[in-house]
Every structure is written in structure tokens, then in C-alpha cells.
Amino acid sequence: MTFSLVARSADGRLHGVAVASKFLAAGALVPAAEAEVGALAAQAHVNLAYRPQGLTLLRTGVAAADVVAGLTAADPEREHRQLGVVAATGPGASWTGSSCHPWAGGRTGDGWAAQGNVLTGPEVVDALADAWLAGSTLPFAERLVAALRAGDEAGGDRRGRQSAGLLVVERGGGYGGGSDVLVDLRVDDHPDPVTELGRLLAVHTMLFSRPDPATLLDLSGAVAEEVAALLTALGHPVTGDGPEAALNSWAGLENLEERLVPGRIDPVVLTHLRRVAPHVPAPRSAS
């Protein structure tokens, strides 16, 4: 009893699933993804075995439509299942069993599949798909959430709202480069879960996104003076070697370590530093 979008980025580096439902912790049950392999959403009377079995098939290069065909053909309860799959290349595929509660159905396209059941009507899946297609300029995770929000605003689950989830994978994209899980966020029980999911994604982006090299500021001159003053005001005194050691210490406590770059400062980090520190006038030449 869920609506979801499974998608792949245009360059094939990212795969993800966004899901919402009037069901406790749908994000714990529905999505599965593997970097540069594919992603899927298993829902309705969910068969949890679809997730590992589907990824195994995708790993061997099976197309999305053939993954759907293979999983459902082997399942005697397939008419109660719903499934969306995207592979490393090619169009997405979706399955809606004839016994899924209405409204139920899906749409697919190149690199995406949108589906839902127990919906207010087909307008929910249409909104998911249309928002995904219209959001090509957004970062991938934000694009998934924007599509989910459009489906929610179009009516969503006809029983109401309870949970939402977002899973995005990219090779080496996880924390510290030690995993492929770029984003894994869940709202398990909330009166407005899609909005809350968007808020969590914004926090996640601030804390854990890698900085844009084109925007980095040299940690010297007026910028270094301002950073030193702000850190000192926060109880992180700066030594004669400059503010970098104190900045690294403070940023670690603020969970901003993924945004640290030797000899430079991310404007996102500087903005947060200015926001949390006691008022210190910025030098006129500081950015």
C-alpha cells in the first residue's frame, strides 16, 4: 500500500528509490539498490525476497523487464505484488498484480519506473513520473524527493500518510568513501513524512555532501582572520600556525568533516560557522 519511484541518473552513476506509504517504516521494506547495478521497489503485499533476488539478477546484466518477469513468474502470489525495477542501462519496468488494491498501476521510461497501489487515483503515478521528468536540473536525491512530493500532493496513499524513505547509491559515495550508500534516510512514523524526508535530506546534504571545488575559498588573508575570530569566540582558540587545526576540531564536533579541504574552506562550512558563533563582525574583504 505504497507509491514509489525507482530511478537511475543520466550518467548511470547513481541509482535510487523514493517511497511513501500509510504503513509503518515503508523505507525499511520497499527499497533495494546496488551501485552501478540497479535498484528496485517491492511493495503491495511485499515479497521481501524480491530485493536480494532482483539485485542478483541485475548484477548478472539481466534487463529490468526480464528481472520483473523472472521474479513474478516464480511467485505464486504474484497477483498480490507490485514491483518497480531499473537496471544499469535501458528502460525501467513495473509490475502490478491484478489483486492489488485499487487504484494500482505504474508508468515507466528510460531509467525510471513509478508505481503505486491503494492510491487516490492514476494522477498520483502521473505526478510522480511528470515531476521526475521535469526535474532533470535538480541533484539526483532532491529530484527523487521532489517527485515523491508531487505524488503526495496529487493525493498519494488514499488511506493517509505515515512513512517515507530515500535510498541512493553511488560507487564510493558513502561516508568517508567507505561504502556505496550515498543517502539512506527514513521517516518511519510521522503525520507529514514526505515533508520531513525533505528536511532530513537538506540536513544530510549540508553535513555530508562533498564540497564543490569551484566554490572553495582560500583559508588565508581576511577569510582566515574571520574564521580565527569565529572559532575563538566558540572556544576553539587558534595557534600561531593559523586556523586550520582549530577549524578541523570544530568541524568534527559539528559533523562537517566531509566538507573539510586542506588549506581551504567550503562556503557551506563558513556559513554554518557564522551562524552558530557569537556575533563577530566579518572583515570587509571576506567572502
Protein Blocks (a to p, Z undefined) as FASTA:
>chain_A
ZZddddddfkopaccdddddddehkllmmpccdehkbccddehjadfklmmmmmmmmmno
pafklmmmmmmmmpmklmmpccddddfedcddddddfkbccdddddddehiacddehifb
jklmmmmmmmmmmmmmpcfklmmmmmmmmmmmnnpaakbcfbdcdddddehkaghhlacb
fbacddfbdfblmlmmmmmmmmmmmmmpccdfklpccdehjllmmmmmmmmmnopacdfk
ojklmmmmmmmmnopmmmgcehiacfklmmmmmmmpccddddfkbZZ
